[in-house]
Structures are given as structure tokens and as C-alpha cells.
């Protein structure tokens, strides 16, 4: 009888193990898909992975790259700033945005906040890339707005007249603070990916068009995995708050749980056997001394 119970427990344990493994494999296949039908807003008609539009189903895209649709314009919020999405290039993983405060028809409009490549860090979902092959072009993607106590005559400075109020107001065309002359105060730093063919003959309207065009930033890859039975996603360069569990790790955990379950079953059957043997040797009414 005891042997039968042992065989039954072993058969039950094996069946349970196979069942748990099947469940685990099925769970891995059921990992949420973040690929959904593209969304659209205004002139951006293909908002898809890794992006999501606010209000899309929760599984679509990633929360790191959520965009908003406001007044038929696609909006990105970043570093306390509000930016209008001008284009998304899925071939080179770039998104071009412009400060929402810049008005195409108003050359006196300026970005609300300063922004440079130093604002971006490795833990952010976006990055500003520079090229070691074209350092001059990279420096010309950043514009420094400044006001000076005295007139400045330099081929690197553009007078903001007639768009911006105030005298001795200039835009420095290269991102080099060493070019800022004495008695000049930096008011704003802005970025643009629009390069000019000829920087020797440039007006402030060209500067304004650069602001309207905006700047390109690169998005990072997203990696997803299961952590304690739940999907968790991270950006490249970031770490999980707990180790990512592979299918193998999870199956090992299930086997350990089954092992303790088997010990419990065997222990229970062993106690039953001891009780049976004790009663066989010492019938009811007799103790170990035979009395």
C-alpha cells in the first residue's frame, strides 16, 4: 500500500512538473506584443513602434516614447519643454522636433528654454549625437543668443534686428563660448539640424528658419523581458530594478518548488507508514511493554 502511494506521488509530481513547464513556455509565447496599427495626428501619419500616442491601447509602443495629439499637432514633452514633432524617420531612428513657442510667421518668437547636447544623458530615451568627422557642422547646429553692452563686429555674429527688440542683440553661429566677447551676456542657447550653405551671408530670418525647422534627436533601443513573472522593459544603458528571468531560470524555480512539494508528500506518506507499522506491532490496548 505504501509503495502504491509512493508511485502515485511520483506520477503526480512528474505530471505536475510537465504541466508547469507547459505553462511557462505558454507564458513566454504570450509576451505582450507592442506592435499595433500605426496612429496618426496632424501631418504625422505613421506613429508606430517604438512610439505610442497618448490614448492608444496600453500594449502599443513603449511608455518611454509616448507622444500627445493636441490641436491636431503631434507633441513631445521633454525636459520641461513642449516640442512639436515635425517628422519621424524610422530608417535612421531619428525624430525631428521644434520648440512649440517658435512661430513660423513671427520672427520674434523664441524657444521657451535653452537646450544643448549636454542636457541629454545616457539614461534618457533620446540622445543628441555629434560626429567626429564633421565637428564644424556639429558646432553650427547650436546657436547662442546674447546681448552685449557694445556693438559687435564679427562674421560669426548675426544682428537680430529687426525681429528682436533691444540694441546690440546677436546670435553667435558657432557653439563656442570662447567666441562670446567681453561684456556680452548669453540669453538663450538653441539647436537646429538645418545647416546653411553659406554662413558668410546670413540674416536673422535664416536663423529664425533654423528654429522653425527644429533639430533631430535619436531614440534608443528598448529591451523587454520577464522579471518575477511580469514583463519589464528598459532602455539601452539602463538596468532592471530586478534581474531579468529567462525561461530556463523560471523552470528551475518551478522544479525547486516541485521538489519541496514531493518531499512534503513523501514525508506525509512516511509518517503514515510509521503509524501503520506501530499499530501492527502494538495492537490497541497494549503498550511497548506488552501490558
VOMAR-826988 format. One line per 4 residues: number of its first residue (from 1); their letters; for each residue x, y, z of C-alpha. Coordinates in nm, 4 decimals. Example, Ala and Ser with C-alpha at 12.3 -4.5 7.8 and 13.67 -1.06 7.14 Angstrom:
! residues 2
1) as) 1.2300,-0.4500,0.7800  1.3670,-0.1060,0.7140
END
This chain:
! residues 291
1) xxxx) 0.0000,0.0000,0.0000  0.2833,0.2368,0.0895  0.4637,0.1555,-0.2369  0.1448,0.2348,-0.4263
5) xxxx) 0.1292,0.5743,-0.2570  0.4934,0.6414,-0.3442  0.4318,0.5541,-0.7098  0.1197,0.7706,-0.7124
9) xxxx) 0.3112,1.0637,-0.5596  0.5907,1.0221,-0.8143  0.3441,1.0072,-1.1037  0.1608,1.3136,-0.9699
13) xxxx) 0.4863,1.5061,-0.9306  0.6009,1.4257,-1.2859  0.2643,1.5267,-1.4282  0.2692,1.8487,-1.2287
17) xxxx) 0.6221,1.9281,-1.3477  0.5263,1.8828,-1.7134  0.2183,2.0975,-1.6576  0.4239,2.3786,-1.5015
21) xxxx) 0.6778,2.3671,-1.7853  0.3979,2.3891,-2.0433  0.2508,2.6845,-1.8577  0.5894,2.8573,-1.8517
25) xxxx) 0.6516,2.8058,-2.2226  0.2999,2.9248,-2.2999  0.3566,3.2356,-2.0859  0.6741,3.3155,-2.2776
29) xxxx) 0.4838,3.2891,-2.6034  0.2145,3.5159,-2.4603  0.4606,3.8018,-2.4039  0.2712,4.1199,-2.4867
33) xxxx) 0.3164,4.2480,-2.8397  0.3934,4.6179,-2.8564  0.3377,4.6336,-3.2312  -0.0001,4.7849,-3.3188
37) xxxx) -0.1591,4.9537,-3.6168  0.0005,5.2988,-3.6721  -0.1638,5.6044,-3.5176  -0.1749,5.9485,-3.6764
41) xxxx) -0.2029,6.3090,-3.5665  -0.1888,6.6130,-3.7922  0.0860,6.5721,-4.0525  0.2432,6.2744,-3.8723
45) xxxx) 0.0670,5.9733,-4.0218  0.2825,5.6819,-3.9099  0.3191,5.6833,-3.5321  0.4285,5.3276,-3.4602
49) xxxx) 0.6789,5.1232,-3.2612  0.8626,5.2357,-3.0519  0.6261,5.5335,-3.0252  0.2737,5.5395,-2.8925
53) xxxx) 0.0116,5.8103,-2.8974  -0.1469,5.9030,-2.5672  -0.4783,5.7173,-2.5515  -0.3589,5.4184,-2.7571
57) xxxx) -0.4120,5.0686,-2.6082  -0.1688,5.0106,-2.3214  0.0293,4.7445,-2.5083  0.1036,4.9709,-2.8071
61) xxxx) 0.4555,5.1104,-2.8205  0.6528,5.1983,-2.5090  0.5843,5.4484,-2.2346  0.9318,5.5984,-2.2856
65) xxxx) 0.8168,5.7230,-2.6247  0.4653,5.8470,-2.5649  0.3525,6.1384,-2.7807  0.0422,6.3545,-2.7461
69) xxxx) -0.2016,6.4833,-3.0044  -0.3019,6.8399,-2.9194  -0.4931,7.0672,-3.1560  -0.4119,6.8293,-3.4400
73) xxxx) -0.0381,6.8587,-3.3688  0.1902,6.5794,-3.2502  0.3623,6.6906,-2.9304  0.6660,6.5629,-2.7410
77) xxxx) 0.7265,6.6723,-2.3816  1.0932,6.6688,-2.2878  1.2970,6.8398,-2.0137  1.0003,7.0554,-1.9062
81) xxxx) 0.9701,7.1769,-2.2650  0.6951,7.1305,-2.5199  0.8067,7.0368,-2.8709  0.6168,6.9887,-3.1955
85) xxxx) 0.7043,6.6749,-3.3900  0.7961,6.7686,-3.7474  0.8923,6.4252,-3.8772  0.9842,6.0713,-3.7720
89) xxxx) 1.2462,5.8757,-3.9657  1.2287,5.5045,-3.8885  1.5236,5.4316,-4.1187  1.7807,5.6100,-3.9045
93) xxxx) 1.5858,5.6205,-3.5740  1.5521,5.9980,-3.5572  1.2681,6.2296,-3.4655  1.2773,6.5983,-3.5603
97) xxxx) 1.1132,6.8418,-3.3218  1.0885,7.2185,-3.2786  1.0040,7.4301,-2.9763  0.6293,7.4930,-2.9704
101) xxxx) 0.6896,7.8562,-2.8802  0.8560,7.9237,-3.2163  0.6029,8.0615,-3.4647  0.6869,8.0386,-3.8340
105) xxxx) 0.5085,8.3678,-3.9093  0.6594,8.5569,-3.6163  1.0359,8.6056,-3.6355  1.0432,8.7486,-3.2823
109) xxxx) 0.9302,8.4175,-3.1320  1.1970,8.2200,-2.9471  1.2265,7.8825,-2.7738  1.0998,7.8842,-2.4160
113) xxxx) 1.4050,7.7083,-2.2753  1.7700,7.6672,-2.3591  1.8648,7.3210,-2.4826  2.2025,7.1751,-2.5750
117) xxxx) 2.3532,6.8325,-2.6194  2.4668,6.8401,-2.2560  2.1030,6.8136,-2.1462  2.0905,6.4556,-2.2724
121) xxxx) 2.2270,6.1755,-2.0573  2.2705,5.8020,-2.1018  1.9538,5.7249,-1.9017  1.7312,5.9409,-2.1240
125) xxxx) 1.5198,5.7901,-2.4020  1.6700,6.0297,-2.6581  2.0221,6.1343,-2.7408  2.1928,6.4145,-2.9295
129) xxxx) 2.4737,6.2772,-3.1434  2.7823,6.4511,-3.2693  3.0229,6.3458,-3.5395  3.3987,6.3322,-3.5023
133) xxxx) 3.4175,6.3609,-3.8818  3.2266,6.6902,-3.9045  3.2936,6.8867,-3.5859  3.2315,7.2217,-3.7576
137) xxxx) 2.8837,7.1194,-3.8739  2.8014,6.9987,-3.5221  2.9081,7.3285,-3.3695  2.6919,7.5126,-3.6206
141) xxxx) 2.3860,7.3171,-3.5077  2.3895,7.5171,-3.1855  2.3110,7.8907,-3.1748  2.3915,8.1227,-2.8858
145) xxxx) 2.1666,8.4258,-2.8359  2.3362,8.7063,-2.6489  2.3087,9.0727,-2.5610  2.6141,9.2935,-2.5443
149) xxxx) 2.6993,9.6263,-2.3887  2.8771,9.7374,-2.7044  2.8325,9.6723,-3.0774  2.9972,9.3523,-3.2011
153) xxxx) 3.1511,9.3179,-3.5443  3.2259,8.9559,-3.6202  3.1462,8.7252,-3.9153  3.0263,8.4711,-3.6569
157) xxxx) 2.7601,8.7031,-3.5136  2.4250,8.7911,-3.6728  2.2330,9.1006,-3.5670  1.8777,9.0183,-3.4554
161) xxxx) 1.7350,9.3400,-3.5983  1.4549,9.3884,-3.6962  1.2966,9.0841,-3.5298  1.4096,9.1111,-3.1681
165) xxxx) 1.3872,9.4217,-2.9547  1.6934,9.5780,-2.7994  2.0213,9.7059,-2.9280  2.3398,9.5034,-2.9557
169) xxxx) 2.1495,9.1756,-2.9674  2.3225,8.8983,-3.1625  2.3244,8.5301,-3.2449  2.6578,8.3511,-3.2346
173) xxxx) 2.6646,8.0946,-3.5144  2.9094,7.8508,-3.3561  2.8742,7.6739,-3.0237  3.1940,7.8018,-2.8751
177) xxxx) 3.1622,8.0166,-2.5657  3.5170,8.1390,-2.6127  3.3805,8.3433,-2.9058  3.1470,8.5330,-2.6729
181) xxxx) 3.3026,8.8743,-2.6409  3.3533,9.0643,-2.3189  3.0501,9.2487,-2.1815  2.8159,9.0084,-2.3629
185) xxxx) 2.5563,8.8050,-2.1753  2.4210,8.4712,-2.3020  2.0407,8.4841,-2.3041  1.9481,8.1582,-2.4763
189) xxxx) 2.1048,7.8533,-2.6404  1.9071,7.6715,-2.9110  1.9674,7.3824,-3.1501  1.8818,7.3207,-3.5145
193) xxxx) 1.9763,7.0481,-3.7603  1.9264,7.2768,-4.0591  2.2663,7.3710,-4.1975  2.3273,7.6771,-4.4129
197) xxxx) 2.5217,7.6549,-4.7377  2.6867,7.9915,-4.6865  2.7461,8.1268,-4.3374  2.9186,8.4381,-4.4705
201) xxxx) 2.5946,8.5975,-4.5831  2.3234,8.5008,-4.3372  2.0392,8.7094,-4.1935  1.8327,8.6711,-3.8813
205) xxxx) 1.5449,8.5377,-4.0936  1.7734,8.2448,-4.1773  1.8258,8.1962,-3.8034  1.4506,8.2012,-3.7486
209) xxxx) 1.4025,7.9410,-4.0227  1.6548,7.7204,-3.8468  1.4478,7.7447,-3.5276  1.1297,7.6614,-3.7194
213) xxxx) 1.2972,7.3598,-3.8802  1.3990,7.2248,-3.5396  1.6536,6.9580,-3.4514  1.6921,6.5844,-3.4804
217) xxxx) 1.7433,6.3507,-3.1871  1.7945,5.9761,-3.1855  1.5820,5.7331,-2.9911  1.7310,5.4337,-2.8143
221) xxxx) 1.6515,5.0651,-2.8405  1.4121,4.9076,-2.5931  1.4716,4.5646,-2.4419  1.1946,4.3692,-2.2721
225) xxxx) 1.1966,4.0563,-2.0594  1.0168,3.8840,-1.7766  1.1006,3.9839,-1.4223  0.9295,3.7857,-1.1472
229) xxxx) 0.6601,3.6734,-1.3867  0.5876,4.0205,-1.5280  0.7149,4.1898,-1.8402  0.9623,4.4697,-1.7781
233) xxxx) 1.1164,4.6948,-2.0415  1.4276,4.9076,-2.0284  1.6263,5.1412,-2.2497  1.9753,5.0559,-2.3645
237) xxxx) 2.2060,5.1825,-2.0927  1.9511,5.1316,-1.8164  1.9203,4.8398,-1.5753  1.6255,4.6477,-1.4405
241) xxxx) 1.5249,4.7001,-1.0800  1.5392,4.3218,-1.0521  1.7275,4.0622,-1.2613  1.5612,3.9579,-1.5835
245) xxxx) 1.4463,3.5984,-1.5551  1.4950,3.3720,-1.8528  1.2584,3.0840,-1.9272  1.5289,2.8473,-1.8013
249) xxxx) 1.5546,3.0323,-1.4687  1.1799,3.0231,-1.4218  1.1620,2.6487,-1.4987  1.4396,2.5835,-1.2446
253) xxxx) 1.2380,2.7766,-0.9874  0.9343,2.5618,-1.0659  1.1412,2.2433,-1.0303  1.2638,2.3562,-0.6895
257) xxxx) 0.9087,2.4237,-0.5792  0.8059,2.0796,-0.7068  1.0978,1.9196,-0.5184  0.9747,2.0612,-0.1888
261) xxxx) 0.6229,1.9509,-0.2788  0.7480,1.5949,-0.3375  0.9347,1.5966,-0.0049  0.6150,1.7041,0.1652
265) xxxx) 0.4160,1.4240,0.0028  0.6822,1.1630,0.0803  0.7160,1.2865,0.4380  0.3436,1.2576,0.4894
269) xxxx) 0.3358,0.9046,0.3479  0.6357,0.8069,0.5596  0.4585,0.9211,0.8765  0.1539,0.7170,0.7719
273) xxxx) 0.3792,0.4122,0.7250  0.5365,0.4554,1.0689  0.1938,0.4884,1.2259  0.0774,0.1735,1.0432
277) xxxx) 0.3858,-0.0245,1.1497  0.3491,0.0930,1.5094  -0.0117,-0.0178,1.5220  0.0789,-0.3533,1.3658
281) xxxx) 0.3399,-0.4293,1.6337  0.1398,-0.2805,1.9183  -0.2316,-0.3568,1.8806  -0.4808,-0.1374,2.0561
285) xxxx) -0.4813,-0.1796,2.4335  -0.1110,-0.2742,2.4537  0.1857,-0.0508,2.5061  0.5519,-0.1046,2.4177
289) xxx) 0.5968,-0.3178,2.7363  0.3275,-0.5582,2.6275  0.0914,-0.4604,2.9083
END
